[in-house]
Structures are given as C-alpha cells and as structure tokens.
Amino acid sequence: MNNSKMSEFLKKVLRIMKWPAIPLVLADYYKFKNKIKEDRFSLLFRDFYPIPGENTIDTGFDRHYVYHVAWAMRKVREISPQKHVDISSSLYFAAGLSAFIPVDFYDFRPADIELSNLLSKKGDLLALPFADNSVPSLSCMHTVEHVGLGRYGDAIDPDGDLKAIAELKRVVAPGGSLLFVVPMGKARIEFNAHRIYSYDQIISYFKDLNLKEFSLIPERRGGIIVHAKKEQADQESYACGLFWFTK
C-alpha cells in the first residue's frame, strides 16, 4: 500500500473509531444495499466512507466564515473598486468576488487555483510587495490573529500581528478602504490557533485610520449586528469583529 492509500485508509479507520454513530451508518448501508435493484454503481465495503452526525434539523455552518465573507462581499460592492487586493483571507471570498471584479490574492502559502479574474501570488504579510499608499481596496480577514504563532509555518513572534497591521496601514491608499476581520472577546491567546482581541485593542492599533463601520457577528446566534456598539463586543467570548477602515 503506497503512502497516499495508507493515509486515506488511516483516515477511514480514525473516522470509524471516533464516532459512536457508526452502527447507525452501517445499518443504513445494509438497508441501502438490500434495496438495490440495478447495479449502476459499485458498492464495496472497502469504499465505506461514513460521515455520521449530519442528519440534523437545520443546516449548520461556521458563523464566522459564512457571515464575514458575506459582509465583505457587500462592502466591496459598495466600494466598487477597479480591482481588489486580498491578503490571506478565505479563498472562498477571493474566488467568489472574482466573478465580479479582478482580485489579486496573496498568501504566505499561495493557492494553486485557476480562475478568470483571480491571481494567486505569494506574499508575506510582514513585508507586503506594495509601495506605500498604493492599494485602494484591500482586505485582510481572519488572518492577522495567526501571525507569529507558528501555526502556518511562520516564524514565532509575539508582535507578529502588530507588524502585520503596520504593513496593512502602510500600503492602503489615501482615500482607500481596508476591510479587517478578527476574533473578538476578552483579549487572550489560544496557542497556537489564534489571538482574540478586545474592541479597544483594535481601535488603538488603527487609531491613525478612520473607522467607517464596525459590525459584529455574535458567537452563538443571530446574524450580523450592523454598526455594533463597543459594549456588545465586550460582552462576547469568541465573536467576530468586522471593521471597515479608510485612510
């Protein structure tokens, strides 16, 4: 068995070992198999690929990533730039946005993606490849909180996030926009996943830019709170702060 097949086999074994709902999936497997009247597909037990726990009443989703991407796309439409530059945000955001305007996507680990209107390039958030005051429409979302924690192979640096923020402020053009998203709540580090920021921290880090909008994705329920208050952010543990800054 080669390494690729071994990896897939181990994933299946771990999945089977981990979830107690597997017997229910097995029951469904044999029920399905017994109902087959025409062999349109092979149905071998070696291809068994159980994914239990998805027969839920409603469709679950990652609140941070669905809502912040939806918010940012609406903001870019409102900004209406000729081109948008994104630094290491969700690739789903860059890919979706490229259907409407050209997008340059930069990441420490560039994505091997091919889509019209989308360019994927290597870029270090600590040394962005742009001149000062040169990017009219810029985003960096759910990214800065990771910088310096080593999670993605980056160098360990307790001030990595502050250096990244300094770079974002450096390159955004006068009159330009920066869409910035980070986890919000009581300030802390959950090593090596991410930092969680207080509202006051972010406002102080960007005090030389203008805050055009602050909105909030609450941790547990409800949609985006547009033009949220500081007090609402301070009450959260792991919410998502959506900031629209201009220079």
C-alpha positions, 0 to 999 in steps of 0.5 A: 500500500503506497503512502497516499492509500495508507493515509486515506485508509488511516483516515477511514479507520480514525473516522470509524473509531471516533464516532459512536454513530457508526452502527447507525451508518452501517445499518443504513448501508445494509438497508441501502444495499438490500434495496438495490435493484440495478447495479449502476454503481459499485458498492464495496465495503472497502469504499465505506466512507461514513460521515455520521452526525449530519442528519440534523434539523437545520443546516449548520455552518461556521458563523464566522466564515459564512457571515464575514465573507458575506459582509465583505462581499457587500462592502466591496460592492459598495466600494466598487473598486477597479480591482481588489487586493486580498491578503490571506483571507478565505479563498472562498471570498477571493474566488467568489468576488472574482466573478465580479471584479479582478482580485489579486490574492496573496498568501504566505502559502499561495493557492494553486487555483485557476480562475478568470479574474483571480491571481494567486501570488505569494506574499508575506504579510510582514513585508507586503510587495506594495509601495506605500499608499498604493492599494485602494481596496484591500482586505485582510480577514481572519488572518492577522490573529495567526501571525507569529504563532507558528501555526502556518509555518511562520516564524514565532513572534509575539508582535507578529500581528502588530507588524502585520497591521503596520504593513496593512496601514502602510500600503492602503491608499489615501482615500482607500478602504481596508476591510479587517476581520478578527476574533473578538472577546476578552483579549487572550491567546489560544496557542497556537490557533489564534489571538482574540482581541478586545474592541479597544485593542483594535481601535488603538492599533488603527487609531491613525485610520478612520473607522467607517463601520464596525459590525459584529457577528455574535458567537452563538446566534443571530446574524450580523449586528450592523454598526455594533456598539463597543459594549456588545463586543465586550460582552462576547467570548469568541465573536467576530469583529468586522471593521471597515477602515479608510485612510 
